[in-house]
Amino acid sequence: MMNRLKAEIKKKEVMIPAEGCRLQGILALPLEAKGLVVFAHGSGSGRLSPRNNFVARVLQEANYATLLVDLLEESEAWDQDKVFDIDLLAYRLLAMGRWLSLQTETRGWMLGYFGASTGAGAALQAASREPKGIAAIVSRGGRPDLAMSYLSTVQAPTLLIVGGNDKAVISLNESAYAKLRCSKELVIVPGATHLFEEPGALEKVAQLARNWFDKYFLPQA
């Protein structure tokens, strides 16, 4: 079963242009994809994040294409101003969406965002600015509060997942949740910390994300 699954998922390295820079990514394409989930990584993370790659594999097994991509070039990754520049990160997510819309393999697909930490704020801002074609959003240990002024205009159904022991981030997510006007849910995973490193915690995140996307990714007409 596993060998057959691997054979049915095409993976390739991609370079995505975004206003003067080129961002590295890993595009995974199941044979019968329901749509595509773009991963917006948090500060200090990128396309090789073991946690996001774990969630991506679960989604690929459920027939979602995934794009794990660095939102910053290597030369920018140590620049704290850019690491926390949510406007810049959101712009680059939008550039990725436009790039995907031009690719033969992904043209016309519905997109989802999976955001972690600061990447969640960027994903929510991007979804607010260009809502067309965004099926759903999932935030893992995210900072949706960094997109607070955009939250009331987010249309895509949004799931916020927070660790039960991540007290400061729970409060920030509760404040953001109150601002959202879309279909929404806030799930607190008992005993989990910010990175969901506890046994079974990341598996729970992946299950919640898959179920959320399954609920809101509608078959293409």
FINURO-310484 format. One line per 5 residues: their letters; for each residue x, y, z of N, C-alpha, C. Coordinates in pm, whole numbers, padded with zeros to 5 digits, always signed. Layout:
N
A) X:Y:Z:X:Y:Z:X:Y:Z; ...;
This chain:
221
MMNRL) +00084:-00120:+00000:+00000:+00000:+00000:+00087:+00125:+00000; +00191:+00129:+00085:+00275:+00246:+00094:+00351:+00270:-00036; +00402:+00161:-00100:+00473:+00177:-00225:+00380:+00230:-00334; +00256:+00181:-00335:+00161:+00227:-00434:+00130:+00375:-00413; +00117:+00414:-00284:+00088:+00553:-00251:+00201:+00643:-00299;
KAEIK) +00325:+00604:-00270:+00439:+00686:-00312:+00442:+00701:-00463; +00407:+00594:-00535:+00409:+00599:-00680:+00303:+00693:-00734; +00196:+00717:-00658:+00086:+00799:-00704:+00102:+00946:-00667; +00208:+00982:-00597:+00231:+01121:-00560:+00358:+01170:-00629; +00341:+01265:-00717:+00453:+01324:-00790:+00505:+01443:-00709;
KKEVM) +00633:+01441:-00677:+00694:+01551:-00602:+00804:+01615:-00685; +00812:+01746:-00677:+00918:+01815:-00749:+00954:+01945:-00680; +01080:+01985:-00695:+01127:+02113:-00645:+01083:+02221:-00743; +01038:+02334:-00689:+00996:+02445:-00773:+01061:+02574:-00725; +01071:+02670:-00816:+01118:+02804:-00783:+01009:+02901:-00825;
IPAEG) +00959:+02979:-00729:+00844:+03065:-00755:+00889:+03211:-00752; +00867:+03285:-00860:+00905:+03426:-00863:+00808:+03511:-00782; +00861:+03608:-00708:+00777:+03698:-00629:+00846:+03833:-00616; +00821:+03920:-00712:+00872:+04057:-00714:+01021:+04066:-00679; +01103:+04020:-00771:+01247:+04036:-00754:+01316:+03926:-00676;
CRLQG) +01241:+03828:-00626:+01305:+03716:-00557:+01249:+03585:-00611; +01317:+03476:-00578:+01272:+03344:-00620:+01268:+03255:-00496; +01151:+03199:-00470:+01127:+03123:-00348:+01126:+02974:-00377; +01198:+02899:-00295:+01210:+02755:-00314:+01091:+02681:-00251; +01041:+02582:-00322:+00929:+02506:-00270:+00932:+02360:-00311;
ILALP) +00848:+02281:-00248:+00830:+02140:-00281:+00681:+02120:-00312; +00652:+02087:-00436:+00515:+02066:-00482:+00488:+01916:-00491; +00385:+01870:-00421:+00346:+01728:-00423:+00208:+01717:-00486; +00195:+01630:-00586:+00073:+01619:-00665:+00022:+01476:-00668; -00079:+01443:-00587:-00144:+01313:-00600:-00213:+01304:-00737;
LEAKG) -00238:+01183:-00783:-00298:+01165:-00915:-00437:+01225:-00925; -00515:+01213:-00818:-00653:+01262:-00819:-00672:+01363:-00706; -00606:+01476:-00718:-00607:+01575:-00611:-00743:+01646:-00601; -00787:+01667:-00477:-00911:+01740:-00451:-00890:+01891:-00461; -00767:+01934:-00448:-00729:+02074:-00445:-00588:+02081:-00391;
LVVFA) -00543:+02200:-00356:-00405:+02217:-00313:-00398:+02301:-00186; -00315:+02258:-00092:-00294:+02330:+00033:-00154:+02391:+00033; -00149:+02523:+00048:-00022:+02596:+00057:+00014:+02611:+00204; +00136:+02573:+00239:+00183:+02583:+00377:+00257:+02715:+00397; +00209:+02793:+00493:+00273:+02920:+00529:+00346:+02900:+00660;
HGSGS) +00476:+02889:+00654:+00557:+02854:+00771:+00577:+02974:+00862; +00608:+02944:+00986:+00631:+03049:+01084:+00775:+03097:+01083; +00807:+03189:+01172:+00941:+03245:+01183:+01043:+03135:+01210; +01153:+03140:+01136:+01259:+03042:+01155:+01231:+02906:+01094; +01125:+02896:+01014:+01089:+02767:+00956:+01075:+02782:+00805;
GRLSP) +01059:+02667:+00737:+01048:+02672:+00592:+01000:+02541:+00536; +01031:+02518:+00409:+00977:+02404:+00336:+01024:+02270:+00393; +01133:+02269:+00471:+01185:+02144:+00527:+01137:+02120:+00670; +01047:+02202:+00719:+00994:+02185:+00855:+00941:+02043:+00875; +00995:+01967:+00972:+00947:+01830:+00992:+00801:+01826:+01034;
RNNFV) +00756:+01924:+01110:+00616:+01924:+01155:+00521:+01949:+01038; +00551:+02049:+00956:+00463:+02076:+00844:+00471:+01966:+00738; +00589:+01905:+00723:+00600:+01793:+00629:+00517:+01674:+00676; +00509:+01654:+00808:+00425:+01546:+00861:+00279:+01571:+00826; +00232:+01693:+00851:+00093:+01726:+00819:+00070:+01715:+00668;
ARVLQ) +00166:+01761:+00589:+00153:+01754:+00444:+00137:+01610:+00396; +00212:+01518:+00455:+00199:+01377:+00414:+00060:+01323:+00443; +00005:+01361:+00557:-00131:+01317:+00591:-00231:+01371:+00488; -00213:+01496:+00449:-00302:+01554:+00349:-00284:+01491:+00211; -00159:+01460:+00177:-00134:+01394:+00048:-00202:+01258:+00043;
EANYA) -00198:+01186:+00156:-00265:+01056:+00161:-00416:+01069:+00146; -00469:+01187:+00178:-00611:+01214:+00161:-00640:+01282:+00026; -00542:+01276:-00065:-00556:+01328:-00201:-00561:+01480:-00210; -00484:+01546:-00127:-00462:+01690:-00143:-00321:+01712:-00195; -00309:+01794:-00297:-00176:+01840:-00337:-00128:+01939:-00230;
TLLVD) +00002:+01948:-00214:+00058:+02040:-00115:+00174:+02117:-00176; +00190:+02240:-00127:+00305:+02321:-00163:+00369:+02371:-00034; +00487:+02317:-00003:+00565:+02364:+00110:+00673:+02456:+00053; +00672:+02581:+00095:+00758:+02679:+00029:+00818:+02775:+00132; +00938:+02817:+00105:+01002:+02919:+00189:+00944:+03056:+00152;
LLEES) +00899:+03129:+00251:+00845:+03262:+00225:+00955:+03368:+00217; +01076:+03330:+00257:+01191:+03420:+00248:+01306:+03349:+00176; +01386:+03424:+00103:+01508:+03369:+00048:+01610:+03346:+00160; +01711:+03263:+00133:+01811:+03233:+00235:+01875:+03360:+00290; +01902:+03457:+00205:+01967:+03580:+00248:+01877:+03667:+00336;
EAWDQ) +01746:+03639:+00333:+01651:+03717:+00413:+01615:+03651:+00545; +01645:+03522:+00557:+01592:+03443:+00668:+01640:+03491:+00805; +01752:+03562:+00809:+01805:+03610:+00937:+01769:+03754:+00965; +01693:+03815:+00875:+01651:+03953:+00892:+01520:+03956:+00971; +01527:+03991:+01098:+01408:+03986:+01184:+01298:+04079:+01137;
DKVFD) +01334:+04189:+01071:+01231:+04278:+01019:+01147:+04206:+00913; +01211:+04125:+00830:+01137:+04053:+00727:+01067:+03929:+00784; +01130:+03865:+00881:+01069:+03746:+00942:+00931:+03779:+01001; +00918:+03899:+01056:+00792:+03939:+01119:+00714:+04042:+01036; +00751:+04055:+00909:+00680:+04146:+00820:+00561:+04071:+00758;
IDLLA) +00447:+04077:+00824:+00330:+04000:+00780:+00280:+04049:+00645; +00290:+04178:+00619:+00250:+04230:+00488:+00332:+04166:+00376; +00464:+04157:+00398:+00552:+04096:+00298:+00520:+03948:+00279; +00503:+03876:+00389:+00475:+03733:+00380:+00341:+03707:+00311; +00241:+03790:+00341:+00110:+03775:+00275:+00122:+03802:+00126;
YRLLA) +00198:+03906:+00090:+00216:+03936:-00051:+00278:+03816:-00124; +00374:+03753:-00060:+00440:+03640:-00127:+00348:+03519:-00137; +00261:+03500:-00040:+00161:+03395:-00053:+00069:+03422:-00172; +00031:+03547:-00188:-00054:+03582:-00302:+00019:+03559:-00434; +00148:+03589:-00436:+00227:+03564:-00557:+00231:+03415:-00589;
MGRWL) +00238:+03332:-00485:+00236:+03187:-00507:+00104:+03141:-00566; -00005:+03199:-00515:-00136:+03164:-00570:-00147:+03198:-00716; -00093:+03313:-00754:-00097:+03353:-00894:-00010:+03261:-00980; +00105:+03224:-00926:+00193:+03130:-00997:+00123:+02996:-01018; +00058:+02945:-00915:-00013:+02818:-00926:-00125:+02826:-01031;
SLQTE) -00189:+02942:-01040:-00299:+02957:-01136:-00252:+02954:-01280; -00121:+02971:-01301:-00065:+02971:-01436:-00003:+02837:-01475; +00010:+02746:-01378:+00073:+02617:-01406:-00030:+02519:-01461; +00008:+02447:-01563:-00084:+02352:-01627:-00140:+02252:-01527; -00056:+02205:-01434:-00099:+02100:-01341:-00195:+02149:-01234;
TRGWM) -00191:+02278:-01203:-00269:+02329:-01090:-00366:+02441:-01127; -00372:+02477:-01252:-00459:+02586:-01297:-00605:+02556:-01263; -00672:+02653:-01202:-00815:+02638:-01173:-00847:+02564:-01045; -00745:+02521:-00972:-00771:+02446:-00848:-00810:+02538:-00734; -00896:+02488:-00647:-00921:+02555:-00520:-00798:+02541:-00432;
LGYFG) -00772:+02644:-00352:-00656:+02644:-00263:-00700:+02649:-00117; -00617:+02592:-00032:-00630:+02609:+00112:-00499:+02660:+00166; -00504:+02720:+00284:-00383:+02762:+00352:-00370:+02686:+00484; -00249:+02639:+00512:-00215:+02584:+00643:-00104:+02671:+00699; -00136:+02751:+00800:-00040:+02846:+00853:+00005:+02810:+00993;
ASTGA) +00134:+02826:+01018:+00190:+02801:+01151:+00256:+02929:+01201; +00237:+02959:+01330:+00299:+03075:+01393:+00269:+03201:+01312; +00373:+03279:+01275:+00349:+03401:+01199:+00289:+03373:+01061; +00313:+03253:+01008:+00257:+03216:+00879:+00105:+03217:+00878; +00044:+03191:+00994:-00102:+03194:+01003:-00155:+03336:+00981;
GAALQ) -00086:+03434:+01040:-00125:+03572:+01018:-00114:+03610:+00872; -00007:+03566:+00807:+00011:+03595:+00665:-00097:+03529:+00581; -00131:+03405:+00613:-00234:+03333:+00538:-00370:+03402:+00549; -00403:+03447:+00668:-00532:+03513:+00688:-00537:+03648:+00616; -00426:+03722:+00620:-00424:+03847:+00546:-00438:+03821:+00397;
AASRE) -00365:+03722:+00345:-00373:+03691:+00202:-00515:+03650:+00163; -00580:+03569:+00246:-00716:+03524:+00215:-00814:+03640:+00219; -00791:+03738:+00304:-00876:+03856:+00309:-00858:+03942:+00185; -00734:+03958:+00142:-00705:+04046:+00029:-00749:+03987:-00104; -00733:+03856:-00120:-00776:+03789:-00243:-00852:+03662:-00207;
PKGIA) -00982:+03674:-00176:-01059:+03560:-00126:-01099:+03458:-00231; -01102:+03498:-00357:-01150:+03407:-00460:-01063:+03283:-00470; -01128:+03167:-00468:-01057:+03041:-00485:-00997:+02984:-00359; -01014:+03049:-00243:-00961:+02996:-00117:-01071:+02917:-00047; -01052:+02787:-00035:-01156:+02699:+00018:-01161:+02701:+00170;
AIVSR) -01045:+02701:+00235:-01042:+02689:+00381:-00902:+02723:+00432; -00895:+02755:+00561:-00769:+02790:+00626:-00758:+02714:+00757; -00638:+02665:+00786:-00608:+02602:+00916:-00486:+02671:+00974; -00494:+02704:+01102:-00383:+02765:+01175:-00337:+02670:+01284; -00205:+02639:+01288:-00148:+02554:+01393:-00057:+02637:+01482;
GGRPD) -00096:+02652:+01608:-00014:+02732:+01697:+00014:+02868:+01638; -00087:+02924:+01573:-00066:+03042:+01490:-00081:+03174:+01564; -00047:+03279:+01491:-00062:+03416:+01538:-00161:+03490:+01449; -00287:+03448:+01450:-00386:+03518:+01369:-00404:+03663:+01412; -00365:+03695:+01534:-00377:+03832:+01583:-00290:+03929:+01503;
LAMSY) -00187:+03876:+01434:-00101:+03961:+01353:-00172:+04011:+01227; -00289:+03954:+01198:-00371:+04000:+01085:-00502:+04058:+01135; -00502:+04112:+01256:-00627:+04150:+01323:-00714:+04243:+01239; -00654:+04339:+01171:-00734:+04435:+01094:-00797:+04372:+00969; -00754:+04252:+00933:-00808:+04183:+00815:-00911:+04076:+00851;
LSTVQ) -00918:+04036:+00976:-00993:+03916:+01013:-01142:+03927:+00983; -01200:+04043:+00999:-01345:+04055:+00980:-01387:+04038:+00834; -01290:+04045:+00741:-01323:+04029:+00599:-01275:+03896:+00541; -01221:+03808:+00625:-01185:+03674:+00578:-01313:+03596:+00549; -01323:+03539:+00431:-01442:+03463:+00392:-01423:+03312:+00406;
APTLL) -01302:+03264:+00392:-01277:+03119:+00394:-01298:+03063:+00533; -01365:+02950:+00547:-01381:+02885:+00678:-01245:+02864:+00744; -01234:+02901:+00871:-01105:+02905:+00938:-01106:+02824:+01066; -01008:+02734:+01077:-00988:+02652:+01197:-00862:+02697:+01268; -00875:+02734:+01394:-00760:+02772:+01476:-00731:+02658:+01573;
IVGGN) -00609:+02605:+01569:-00568:+02495:+01657:-00456:+02546:+01748; -00475:+02529:+01878:-00377:+02579:+01975:-00351:+02471:+02080; -00227:+02461:+02126:-00193:+02368:+02233:-00249:+02415:+02366; -00299:+02321:+02445:-00360:+02354:+02573:-00263:+02417:+02672; -00133:+02391:+02656:-00033:+02449:+02746:+00033:+02574:+02686;
DKAVI) -00015:+02618:+02573:+00040:+02737:+02507:-00045:+02857:+02546; -00038:+02893:+02674:-00134:+02985:+02733:-00139:+03121:+02664; -00025:+03180:+02636:-00023:+03314:+02575:-00088:+03311:+02438; -00061:+03204:+02362:-00114:+03196:+02226:-00264:+03164:+02229; -00310:+03093:+02331:-00454:+03070:+02345:-00527:+03203:+02352;
SLNES) -00477:+03292:+02437:-00541:+03422:+02453:-00543:+03501:+02322; -00432:+03499:+02249:-00425:+03570:+02122:-00523:+03511:+02020; -00535:+03378:+02021:-00628:+03313:+01928:-00773:+03341:+01966; -00802:+03349:+02094:-00938:+03380:+02136:-00979:+03520:+02091; -00885:+03614:+02101:-00912:+03751:+02055:-00935:+03754:+01904;
AYAKL) -00853:+03679:+01831:-00868:+03674:+01685:-00998:+03604:+01646; -01029:+03497:+01715:-01152:+03421:+01687:-01275:+03511:+01696; -01276:+03599:+01794:-01390:+03690:+01813:-01405:+03786:+01695; -01297:+03816:+01625:-01301:+03909:+01512:-01346:+03843:+01382; -01326:+03712:+01370:-01362:+03641:+01247:-01512:+03640:+01228;
RCSKE) -01556:+03661:+01104:-01699:+03658:+01071:-01734:+03542:+00978; -01637:+03463:+00943:-01657:+03347:+00855:-01698:+03226:+00939; -01724:+03113:+00873:-01738:+02987:+00945:-01607:+02961:+01017; -01614:+02925:+01143:-01490:+02920:+01221:-01501:+02820:+01335; -01384:+02776:+01383:-01377:+02688:+01499:-01242:+02708:+01566;
LVIVP) -01242:+02704:+01697:-01119:+02710:+01776:-01108:+02580:+01854; -01000:+02505:+01829:-00978:+02377:+01897:-00852:+02386:+01981; -00864:+02354:+02108:-00749:+02351:+02199:-00712:+02205:+02225; -00590:+02168:+02190:-00543:+02029:+02206:-00486:+02014:+02346; -00551:+01936:+02433:-00506:+01925:+02573:-00362:+01876:+02585;
GATHL) -00286:+01940:+02672:-00150:+01894:+02703:-00045:+01931:+02602; -00084:+01994:+02491:+00013:+02026:+02386:+00076:+02163:+02410; +00203:+02175:+02375:+00272:+02303:+02381:+00276:+02365:+02241; +00351:+02472:+02226:+00345:+02551:+02103:+00381:+02470:+01978; +00478:+02382:+01987:+00524:+02306:+01870:+00456:+02170:+01855;
FEEPG) +00365:+02136:+01946:+00291:+02009:+01940:+00387:+01890:+01934; +00489:+01894:+02020:+00590:+01788:+02021:+00551:+01669:+02107; +00444:+01681:+02184:+00403:+01573:+02275:+00348:+01455:+02194; +00360:+01333:+02249:+00310:+01214:+02178:+00163:+01229:+02136; +00139:+01211:+02008:+00003:+01216:+01955:-00049:+01355:+01923;
ALEKV) +00021:+01460:+01966:-00030:+01596:+01946:-00031:+01636:+01799; +00080:+01610:+01729:+00086:+01650:+01589:-00009:+01564:+01504; -00024:+01438:+01543:-00121:+01351:+01474:-00262:+01409:+01486; -00293:+01463:+01604:-00424:+01525:+01624:-00440:+01647:+01535; -00335:+01729:+01524:-00339:+01846:+01436:-00366:+01803:+01292;
AQLAR) -00294:+01703:+01246:-00309:+01657:+01108:-00450:+01605:+01082; -00505:+01532:+01179:-00641:+01480:+01165:-00743:+01594:+01158; -00727:+01693:+01246:-00817:+01808:+01246:-00809:+01884:+01114; -00687:+01903:+01065:-00669:+01975:+00938:-00733:+01899:+00823; -00707:+01770:+00816:-00765:+01690:+00707:-00918:+01697:+00711;
NWFDK) -00975:+01684:+00829:-01121:+01687:+00840:-01177:+01823:+00800; -01105:+01930:+00837:-01151:+02064:+00802:-01150:+02085:+00651; -01040:+02047:+00588:-01033:+02061:+00442:-01135:+01971:+00373; -01154:+01851:+00425:-01255:+01762:+00366:-01394:+01825:+00372; -01420:+01898:+00477:-01553:+01959:+00495:-01577:+02073:+00396;
YFLPQ) -01471:+02147:+00363:-01492:+02271:+00288:-01434:+02273:+00146; -01354:+02173:+00110:-01312:+02163:-00028:-01424:+02094:-00106; -01496:+02171:-00186:-01607:+02114:-00261:-01558:+02064:-00396; -01622:+01958:-00450:-01580:+01906:-00581:-01583:+02015:-00686; -01485:+02012:-00775:-01480:+02111:-00882:-01590:+02088:-00983;
A) -01652:+02198:-01027:-01761:+02188:-01124:-01705:+02152:-01262;
